[in-house]
Amino acid sequence: MTNSTEVPAKRHDPNYIQLSGDVRKELGLQFKAACTLKQLSIGLGLEEAIEMWLRAQQAPNQDKYSNKGDE
């Protein structure tokens, strides 16, 4: 019997893509444990981590280009 409140799988949602990669075992275990402690799915944990990483990558570039007119 199917529960009518079930959320459709993200894998079939066109707004999502699947990413994969290999990480060191210790890092992967720590990440899974942290997600479990925060009661987050691995997917949501990855989204948070990727968003934080992308913001960190943009920050140095913004500083580098923000002073261009001052030279």
DSSP file (Angstrom, degrees, kcal/mol; ACC not computed):
  #  RESIDUE AA STRUCTURE BP1 BP2  ACC     N-H-->O    O-->H-N    N-H-->O    O-->H-N    TCO  KAPPA ALPHA  PHI   PSI    X-CA   Y-CA   Z-CA
    1    1 A M              0   0    0      0, 0.0     2,-0.4     0, 0.0     0, 0.0   0.000 360.0 360.0 360.0 134.1    0.0    0.0    0.0
    2    2 A T        -     0   0    0      2,-0.0     2,-0.4     4,-0.0     0, 0.0  -0.779 360.0-130.1 -97.1 133.6    1.4    3.4   -1.0
    3    3 A N    >   -     0   0    0     -2,-0.4     3,-1.5     1,-0.1    -1,-0.0  -0.680  10.4-143.5 -80.2 129.6    1.2    6.4    1.4
    4    4 A S  T 3  S+     0   0    0     -2,-0.4    -1,-0.1     1,-0.3    -2,-0.0   0.616  97.0  62.1 -71.9 -11.3   -0.3    9.4   -0.3
    5    5 A T  T 3  S+     0   0    0      2,-0.1    -1,-0.3     0, 0.0     2,-0.1   0.383  75.0 123.5 -94.6   5.0    2.0   11.7    1.6
    6    6 A E    <   -     0   0    0     -3,-1.5     3,-0.0     1,-0.1    -4,-0.0  -0.397  62.1-127.1 -67.0 140.9    5.2   10.2    0.2
    7    7 A V        -     0   0    0     -2,-0.1     3,-0.1     1,-0.1    -1,-0.1  -0.730  28.4-109.8 -87.4 134.9    7.5   12.6   -1.6
    8    8 A P        -     0   0    0      0, 0.0    -1,-0.1     0, 0.0     5,-0.1  -0.307  45.1 -90.7 -62.4 148.9    8.5   11.7   -5.1
    9    9 A A    >   -     0   0    0      1,-0.2     3,-1.5     3,-0.1     4,-0.3  -0.337  24.6-135.6 -62.6 137.2   12.2   10.6   -5.5
   10   10 A K  G >  S+     0   0    0      1,-0.3     3,-1.6     2,-0.2     6,-0.3   0.788 101.1  73.7 -62.6 -26.9   14.5   13.5   -6.3
   11   11 A R  G 3  S+     0   0    0      1,-0.3    -1,-0.3     3,-0.0     7,-0.1   0.771 100.5  43.1 -59.8 -25.5   16.1   11.2   -8.8
   12   12 A H  G <  S+     0   0    0     -3,-1.5    -1,-0.3     3,-0.0    -2,-0.2   0.422  92.2 101.0 -98.8  -0.2   13.0   11.7  -11.0
   13   13 A D    X   -     0   0    0     -3,-1.6     3,-1.8    -4,-0.3    -3,-0.0  -0.754  67.3-146.3 -87.3 123.9   12.8   15.4  -10.4
   14   14 A P  T 3  S+     0   0    0      0, 0.0    -1,-0.1     0, 0.0    -4,-0.0   0.626  95.2  68.0 -66.8 -10.9   14.2   17.4  -13.3
   15   15 A N  T 3  S+     0   0    0     -5,-0.1     2,-0.3     2,-0.0    -5,-0.0   0.402  96.7  64.9 -86.7   3.2   15.5   20.1  -10.9
   16   16 A Y    <   -     0   0    0     -3,-1.8     2,-0.3    -6,-0.3     0, 0.0  -0.926  59.3-167.9-126.2 149.1   18.1   17.7   -9.4
   17   17 A I        -     0   0    0     -2,-0.3     2,-0.5     2,-0.0    -6,-0.0  -0.932  25.0-119.3-127.7 158.0   21.1   15.9  -10.8
   18   18 A Q        -     0   0    0     -2,-0.3     2,-0.3    -7,-0.1    -2,-0.0  -0.851  27.8-170.2 -99.7 130.8   23.1   13.1   -9.2
   19   19 A L        -     0   0    0     -2,-0.5     2,-0.3     2,-0.0    -2,-0.0  -0.860   4.9-178.9-113.2 151.3   26.8   13.7   -8.4
   20   20 A S        +     0   0    0     -2,-0.3     2,-0.3     2,-0.0    -2,-0.0  -0.994  10.1 148.2-148.0 154.7   29.3   11.1   -7.3
   21   21 A G        -     0   0    0     -2,-0.3     2,-0.5     2,-0.0    -2,-0.0  -0.963  42.0-100.9-173.3 164.8   32.9   11.0   -6.3
   22   22 A D        +     0   0    0     -2,-0.3     2,-0.3     6,-0.0    -2,-0.0  -0.850  36.6 177.3-101.7 131.8   35.4    9.1   -4.2
   23   23 A V        -     0   0    0     -2,-0.5    -2,-0.0     1,-0.1     5,-0.0  -0.877  43.0 -78.5-126.0 161.4   36.5   10.6   -0.9
   24   24 A R     >  -     0   0    0     -2,-0.3     4,-2.5     1,-0.1     5,-0.2  -0.296  43.3-120.5 -57.8 144.4   38.8    9.3    1.8
   25   25 A K  H  > S+     0   0    0      1,-0.2     4,-2.6     2,-0.2     5,-0.2   0.902 111.1  51.1 -55.3 -47.8   37.0    6.8    4.1
   26   26 A E  H  > S+     0   0    0      1,-0.2     4,-2.3     2,-0.2    -1,-0.2   0.901 111.2  48.2 -60.3 -42.2   37.5    8.8    7.3
   27   27 A L  H  > S+     0   0    0      2,-0.2     4,-2.4     1,-0.2    -1,-0.2   0.918 112.3  49.1 -64.5 -43.8   36.1   11.9    5.7
   28   28 A G  H  X S+     0   0    0     -4,-2.5     4,-2.5     2,-0.2    -2,-0.2   0.898 111.7  48.4 -62.5 -41.9   33.1   10.0    4.3
   29   29 A L  H  X S+     0   0    0     -4,-2.6     4,-2.3    -5,-0.2    -1,-0.2   0.898 111.9  49.4 -66.7 -40.1   32.4    8.4    7.7
   30   30 A Q  H  X S+     0   0    0     -4,-2.3     4,-2.5    -5,-0.2    -2,-0.2   0.906 111.7  49.4 -63.9 -41.1   32.7   11.7    9.5
   31   31 A F  H  X S+     0   0    0     -4,-2.4     4,-2.5     2,-0.2    -2,-0.2   0.928 111.7  47.7 -64.5 -45.8   30.3   13.4    7.0
   32   32 A K  H  X S+     0   0    0     -4,-2.5     4,-2.3     1,-0.2    -1,-0.2   0.903 112.9  49.1 -61.9 -40.9   27.7   10.6    7.3
   33   33 A A  H  X S+     0   0    0     -4,-2.3     4,-2.6     2,-0.2    -2,-0.2   0.910 110.7  49.9 -65.5 -42.3   27.9   10.8   11.1
   34   34 A A  H  X S+     0   0    0     -4,-2.5     4,-1.9     2,-0.2    -2,-0.2   0.907 111.1  49.3 -63.7 -41.7   27.5   14.5   11.1
   35   35 A C  H  <>S+     0   0    0     -4,-2.5     5,-3.1     2,-0.2     4,-0.4   0.914 111.5  49.7 -62.1 -42.8   24.5   14.3    8.8
   36   36 A T  H ><5S+     0   0    0     -4,-2.3     3,-1.1     3,-0.2    -2,-0.2   0.921 109.6  50.7 -63.1 -44.1   23.0   11.6   11.1
   37   37 A L  H 3<5S+     0   0    0     -4,-2.6    -1,-0.2     1,-0.3    -2,-0.2   0.858 114.6  43.6 -62.6 -35.1   23.5   13.8   14.2
   38   38 A K  T 3<5S-     0   0    0     -4,-1.9    -1,-0.3    -5,-0.2    -2,-0.2   0.444 112.7-122.0 -87.2  -0.3   21.8   16.7   12.5
   39   39 A Q  T < 5 +     0   0    0     -3,-1.1     2,-0.3    -4,-0.4    -3,-0.2   0.892  64.7 142.2  57.2  43.3   19.1   14.4   11.2
   40   40 A L      < -     0   0    0     -5,-3.1    -1,-0.2    -6,-0.1    -2,-0.1  -0.853  54.3-117.0-109.1 146.6   19.9   15.4    7.6
   41   41 A S     >  -     0   0    0     -2,-0.3     4,-2.4     1,-0.1     5,-0.2  -0.435  31.2-112.0 -71.7 159.4   19.9   13.2    4.5
   42   42 A I  H  > S+     0   0    0      1,-0.2     4,-2.7     2,-0.2     5,-0.2   0.901 118.8  55.8 -58.6 -40.8   23.2   12.8    2.8
   43   43 A G  H  > S+     0   0    0      1,-0.2     4,-2.3     2,-0.2    -1,-0.2   0.914 108.7  44.9 -59.8 -45.6   21.8   14.7   -0.1
   44   44 A L  H  > S+     0   0    0      2,-0.2     4,-2.3     1,-0.2    -1,-0.2   0.886 112.7  52.1 -67.3 -37.6   20.9   17.7    2.0
   45   45 A G  H  X S+     0   0    0     -4,-2.4     4,-2.4     2,-0.2    -2,-0.2   0.906 110.0  48.9 -62.6 -41.4   24.2   17.6    3.7
   46   46 A L  H  X S+     0   0    0     -4,-2.7     4,-2.9     2,-0.2     5,-0.2   0.904 108.7  53.2 -65.1 -41.1   26.0   17.6    0.4
   47   47 A E  H  X S+     0   0    0     -4,-2.3     4,-2.5     2,-0.2    -2,-0.2   0.936 111.3  46.4 -58.9 -46.2   23.9   20.5   -0.8
   48   48 A E  H  X S+     0   0    0     -4,-2.3     4,-2.3     1,-0.2    -2,-0.2   0.928 114.3  47.6 -61.1 -45.6   24.9   22.5    2.3
   49   49 A A  H  X S+     0   0    0     -4,-2.4     4,-2.3     1,-0.2    -2,-0.2   0.903 113.1  47.5 -64.6 -42.1   28.6   21.6    1.9
   50   50 A I  H  X S+     0   0    0     -4,-2.9     4,-2.8     2,-0.2    -1,-0.2   0.912 111.2  50.9 -67.0 -42.4   28.7   22.4   -1.8
   51   51 A E  H  X S+     0   0    0     -4,-2.5     4,-2.2    -5,-0.2    -2,-0.2   0.920 112.2  47.1 -60.9 -43.4   26.9   25.8   -1.3
   52   52 A M  H  X S+     0   0    0     -4,-2.3     4,-2.1     2,-0.2    -2,-0.2   0.908 112.8  49.3 -63.8 -42.0   29.5   26.7    1.4
   53   53 A W  H  X S+     0   0    0     -4,-2.3     4,-1.9     2,-0.2    -2,-0.2   0.913 110.7  49.8 -64.4 -43.5   32.4   25.6   -0.8
   54   54 A L  H  X S+     0   0    0     -4,-2.8     4,-1.6     2,-0.2    -1,-0.2   0.904 110.1  50.2 -64.1 -41.1   31.1   27.6   -3.7
   55   55 A R  H  X S+     0   0    0     -4,-2.2     4,-1.7     1,-0.2    -1,-0.2   0.909 110.1  51.1 -61.9 -40.9   30.7   30.7   -1.6
   56   56 A A  H  < S+     0   0    0     -4,-2.1    -1,-0.2     1,-0.2    -2,-0.2   0.850 108.4  52.2 -65.2 -33.9   34.2   30.3   -0.3
   57   57 A Q  H  X S+     0   0    0     -4,-1.9     4,-0.6     1,-0.2    -1,-0.2   0.829 111.1  47.3 -70.7 -31.2   35.5   30.0   -3.9
   58   58 A Q  H  X S+     0   0    0     -4,-1.6     4,-2.1     1,-0.2    -2,-0.2   0.800  96.7  72.8 -80.2 -29.9   33.8   33.2   -4.9
   59   59 A A  H  X S+     0   0    0     -4,-1.7     4,-1.8     1,-0.2     5,-0.2   0.901  96.9  46.3 -57.6 -48.6   35.0   35.3   -1.9
   60   60 A P  H  > S+     0   0    0      0, 0.0     4,-2.1     0, 0.0    -1,-0.2   0.886 112.2  52.4 -63.2 -35.8   38.7   35.7   -3.0
   61   61 A N  H  X S+     0   0    0     -4,-0.6     4,-2.0     1,-0.2    -2,-0.2   0.878 106.3  53.0 -66.9 -37.5   37.6   36.6   -6.5
   62   62 A Q  H  X S+     0   0    0     -4,-2.1     4,-1.7     1,-0.2    -1,-0.2   0.916 111.1  46.5 -64.3 -42.3   35.3   39.3   -5.3
   63   63 A D  H  X S+     0   0    0     -4,-1.8     4,-0.8     1,-0.2    -2,-0.2   0.896 110.7  53.3 -64.4 -41.0   38.1   40.9   -3.2
   64   64 A K  H  < S+     0   0    0     -4,-2.1     3,-0.2     1,-0.2    -1,-0.2   0.887 117.6  35.4 -63.3 -40.9   40.5   40.6   -6.2
   65   65 A Y  H >< S+     0   0    0     -4,-2.0     3,-1.0     1,-0.2     4,-0.3   0.669 103.3  71.6 -90.3 -17.8   38.2   42.4   -8.6
   66   66 A S  H 3< S+     0   0    0     -4,-1.7     3,-0.3     1,-0.2    -1,-0.2   0.762 100.0  47.3 -71.5 -23.2   36.6   44.9   -6.1
   67   67 A N  T >< S+     0   0    0     -4,-0.8     3,-1.3    -3,-0.2     4,-0.4   0.369  80.6 101.6 -97.1   4.3   39.9   47.0   -5.9
   68   68 A K  G X  S+     0   0    0     -3,-1.0     3,-1.1     1,-0.3    -1,-0.2   0.866  80.4  51.2 -58.6 -39.5   40.6   47.2   -9.6
   69   69 A G  G 3  S+     0   0    0     -4,-0.3    -1,-0.3    -3,-0.3    -2,-0.1   0.648 100.2  65.7 -73.4 -13.9   39.3   50.7   -9.9
   70   70 A D  G <         0   0    0     -3,-1.3    -1,-0.2     1,-0.2    -2,-0.2   0.575 360.0 360.0 -83.5 -10.0   41.5   51.9   -7.1
   71   71 A E    <         0   0    0     -3,-1.1    -1,-0.2    -4,-0.4    -2,-0.1   0.487 360.0 360.0 -79.4 360.0   44.7   51.2   -8.9
